[in-house]
């Protein structure tokens, strides 16, 4: 739809938007790996 109204537009991403999109995935990965640790620090 955007291409119809803005045919010459370019897609741009700033670091804040990228981090906003990646943070939930990074948190899920971190929590999954923390739960699997056998050290006492993993059980905090």
BELTATA-V840519 format. One record per pair of residues at least 4 apart in sequence whose ideal C-beta (glycine too) atoms are under 6 Angstrom apart, sorted by the first residue. I is the first residue (numbers start at 1). J is the second residue. D is the distance in whole Angstrom. If there is no record, write none. Layout:
i,j,d
I,J,D
I,J,D
//
This chain:
i,j,d
2,6,5
3,7,6
13,17,6
13,18,6
19,23,6
22,26,6
34,42,6
37,42,3
//
